[in-house]
Amino acid sequence: MDAYGPLLETLMTFEPPVHIFGGFAEDALLHGTSVRAHDDVDVLVGRGELDVQLGNARAISFSSTEVRFEPIEGKPMVIGTTDGTLDLEISVYDRTPEGIVFFHIPDREGRLLRIELSAGVFDHPSSELDEIALRTVSPLALYQIRAGITMAGGFGPPRPKDIATQEALRTRFFPDVAPESIQPTLTYVSLD
């Protein structure tokens, strides 16, 4: 956490705002402290803000970029950038005309799925992580992102730590809710 703390603080000053998800968000929402080593910081940004956020990253010395995942040609979903020491992963979401946040991912057979998250993705109040106020996605969005990836199956089975974290999120934030009622919406799409 020591190495990533200053980066997390700086990310919270980006305009337009970015939201943390992935491991640091899980630690913030479930523990309030970093409980494991992290390989990167995952931020979620809107497609229309991508160029601005890449500029923000370059302004803090994250100038080496690479597209790490592009399920639709010409529409990168994950862009990695580094300052030579730390890794920042910028994940890009799209919105429906009604404002629903979604992303695309392949299933086990390589068919394209659209994963829609429930409303309120960015409405969660700041969370503390080792005395740093973090703007994270909501607990439901964090749960649904991982659930959608797992349900699609295109990246293989979930890791044991992902299964444990999903259960911890469900138990903490949705203890009296049936798991199937908090799943994201998955829809097959065609690019034809």
N, C-alpha and C positions, 0 to 999 in steps of 0.2 A: 504494500500500500504506500510506503514512503515515496517510492519513485512516481507513482501515479497520482498521489494527492494533489500536487500543484497543477497537473494537467486537468484533473476533475474540476478544480476551482476555476481554472481558466475557461473550460468549456461552458461553465455556468454563466459566463459573461458574453458568450456569442449572441449576436443579433442577426437574424431572428433566433429565438431560443431553440436549443437542441434538447432532446430528452434522452437520458441514459436508459439502456435496457441491458439484458444479458447479465453476466456475473456480478458486476458492481451494483446493479439495480437489485438483484436478488439479495445480496448482502445487506444493502441499505434497508430494504423492505422487511426482511426477515430477522436481521440481527443488529442493525445499527452500527456494525463494525465489519471490517474485512475479515472473513474467517478462512480464506484460502488464497493461494497465489493466483494472480490473474495474468493472462498473456496479452490482453488488450483492453481497451475501453470501447464499448459498443454504443454508438449514438444513432438515433432515428431522426431522419430529416425528410421533409417533403420534397418531391421531385422538382418542384418549381424553385426551391431554395438551394438546390445542390451546388450550383456554381458559386453562390455566395458563401456557402459553408466550406467548400473547398478553398476559397480565398481566405476565409477565417483561419483554416488549418494552415495554409501556407504562411500566414502572418505570424504564426507561432512556431515556425520552422518545420512543419509537417509537409514537406514539399515532394517527397517521393511517393507517387501514387500508382496504384494498379487496380484494375477491375478484377475483383475476385469471384464475382458471381453475376451472370447476365442471362437470366432465363429467356428473355426476349431480346433479340438482336437490336442494338442501339439504345436499350433501356437498362443500364446497369442497376443492379439491386444492391450490391455490396462493393464498396470501394475501400481498399486498404491504403493507409498512409502512415508513414513513420518519420520520426525526427532522427533516426539512426539508432535510437535506444528504445523508445516506447512505440507501441503500435496502437493506432486509432483506426477503428473500423466504422465507416459511415454506411449505414443501411438506409435505403431509400424506399419510401412508401408512396403510394398513389391514393387518390380519393375518388369515390363515385360522385356523380353530380349531386347526390344527397349528402355528401360529406363523410361517407363511411370510409375508413382507412382500410386499405387492402394491399397485398403483395402477391407475387406469383412465385410458384415453386413447382418443380416436377414431382410426379409420383414415382412409384417403384418401376413403372414401365416407361418413364420419360414423358408421359402426357402432362400437359400444363394445367395446374390448378390455380384458381384465385382463392386466396384465403382472406376473408373479411373479418375484421375485429369488431367487437361490440362498441357502442358509443362510449365516449368518455375516456378515450385513450390518453389524452393529455390533461385531464382534469384533476389528477391526484396532487395533493399538496406536497411541498418539498419534504424529502426524507433526509435524516441525518446518517452520514457514514463517517465515522471517526471524526466527528465535529465539522464535517463539510456538509453544507446544505445542498442536496442534489435534487435536480428536477428529473424525476423518473417517469416512465410511462406508468399507467395505473397497474395495480396488482392483477386485475383481470386481463389487461392487455399483455402483461408479461407472461401470464399463464397461457393465454390464447396463442401467442407467438410460438411458444415451445410446443403446445398441443397441435397446432397446425402443421408444424414441421414433422412432428412424430406421426400424425395421422396420414400425411402425404407419403411418408416413407422413402422419399427420394434420396435421403442422405443416410439411409440405413437405420438400424434400431437405435433407440435412445441410450445414452450412456447411463450407468448407474447413478451418477451424481445428478443427472437431469431428472431421472425418475424420483429421486429423493426430494429434489427442490420442488418439483411439481406437486408432490404430496404435501410438502410443507406450506406452499402457497395456498393450496386448497384448504388445508386444515386451519390455517391462520385466518384467511380472509373469507372463505366460503364454507364454513363447517357444516351448515345445515342445508346445503344445496347439492342436488344430485350432480355428479361430475358431467353427465351428458348435457345438462342444461347450461353449462358455462363453456362449451366448446365453441370454437369459431365456426363460421360458415364456409364450407369448401364447395367450390363449383368448378367443373371442368370448363376450360375455355379453348376456343379454336382461333388461330390467327389467320385463317383463310378469309 
